[in-house]
């Protein structure tokens, strides 16, 4: 890939990539940094394997970089918790049985969601986890608002059925 090709890709896709990252992270500085890092990674691929779909490579790289950043942030937050706070949690918090039951509930929920068709999973994730409205999900995926509602209704019915079967 020549510098000219990379410049053209940057001019064509940088704004969309930045918007994508900003929507996901809600942090303008992080979105800018990850946009640049994504293009840097693409530039580093010059000598490596051929990339057939550079825009897809950029967006996948950006998603992976954001996921890595979020994981690091979570790790940092737990590393900063002092032993005194952990002791308070231990002394006044939930019992081991309660924590185990809560983790099992989360695992059952994750399993129920994994049983859904991919499109329904995506709609559920965007609406219920990322907090997008029905209209925002519809625009994001290029489908109608009523389709979003139908997918969500199916997803919620399925998840609730699974949780009821598990006795929750």
N, C-alpha and C positions, 0 to 999 in steps of 0.2 A: 504494500500500500504506500503510495507516494504521499509527500507532504501536501500536495495539492488535493488529493483524494480526501485526506484527513481534514483539511481545512473545509472542503465542501460538505463533508459529513457534519462537521461542527456547526457550520452555518445553517445547515438544513435541520439538524436534530437537537441541538443544544437546548433551545428554548423548551421544546416538548419534554425532553429528559429532565430538565430542571423543574418544570411544572409537575411532572410525575412524582419526582422526589419530594417536592414541597408539599404536595397533597398527602403523601404517605408519612412524612416526618413532621410537617408543620413547623419546620425550622429552616428559615431562608439561608442561613450560613452553612448549615449541614448540607442542604440541597445543592448549593453552589460547589462546596468541596467535593461531594460525591459525583457531581456532574463532571468536574475536572478529572477526578480520579478514574472515572469510567472511560473517558477519552484517552487518558494516559495508558490505561491497560490495553485499549484497542491499538494504540500506537506501538506498544511493546510487542504486539503479536506480529509485527511486520515480517520477522524472520521465521516465525513459527508456522503453525498450520494455517491454511487458507480459510478465511471466514466468508461464507457465502452470503450471509444476511447480517451486515454490519449493524443496522438499527436494532435488530433483535438481540445481537450480542451486547450492544450498549445497554439496552434496557434490562437484560438479564444480569449483566455485571453490576449495574446500579442497584438492582433489587438485592443481590447478594451482598454488596457492600453495605447497604442499609441494614440488612438483617445482622451482619457481623457487628456493625456499630451498636445496634440495639442490644445485642447480647453482651457486648463489652460494658455498656451502661448498666445493665442489670447486675453484672458481676461486680462492678465498682460500687454500686449501692449496697450490696450485701457485704462487701469487704470493709465498708466504712462504718458498719454497725458495731458499736462497742460491746464488750463482753457484759457490761452492766445491763444493757438493753436486752441482750439475749437471755440473761439470767431472769429479768422481769418477765419476759415472754414465757420462759420455762416455768417460773413459779406461778404466774397468774393465767397462763394461757391454756390452750386446749391440751387434753390428754393425748397420749400417743395413739390411742384407739380412735379418737375423734379426728386427728390429723390423717390417720390411715384411711378412715372412712371418707373423708373429704377428697383425698387423692384418688380413691377408687371411683368416687362420683365423677370427678373430672375425667378420669380415664374412660368411664362408660360414655360420658358425653362426647369425648373425642372420637371414640369408636362409632357412636351413632352418626356423627357428622361424616366420618370417613365412609360410611355406607351410602351416603347420598351421591347422586350423579355429580360429575365435576362442575357443571354449570351451576347447579343448585348449591354446592359447597361454596363456590366463589361468591354467589349472591348472599348467602348466609354470612360469610366472612366479612364482606364489605359492609353489610347492614348491621349485624349484631356485634361484630368484634371491632371493626374500624369506625363504626358509628355514622356511616353515610346514610342519608335519607333515601327513600325509595326513588325519588327523582334523580338524585345523584348517582345511585347505582345504575339506573336505567341509562343515563347519559354515558357513564363510564363504559358500560358493556354494549351500548348501541341497541338496546331493546326497549320495549314499552314499559311504562309504569305498572300496568296490569300484569305483565309477565313477571316482573319482580315480585309483585304481591302473591302471584300463584306459586312461584318457586319458594318463597318464604313460608307460605301456608303449608306446603308439602313438607318442607324441612322441619318446621316446628311440630307438625303432627307426627312425623317420623321420630324425632328426638323425644318428644313426650311419650310416645308409645314405648320406646326403648327404656326410658327411665321408669315408666310404670311397670314394665316387665321385670325390671331389676328391683322393684319394691321401694323406689324412692318417692 
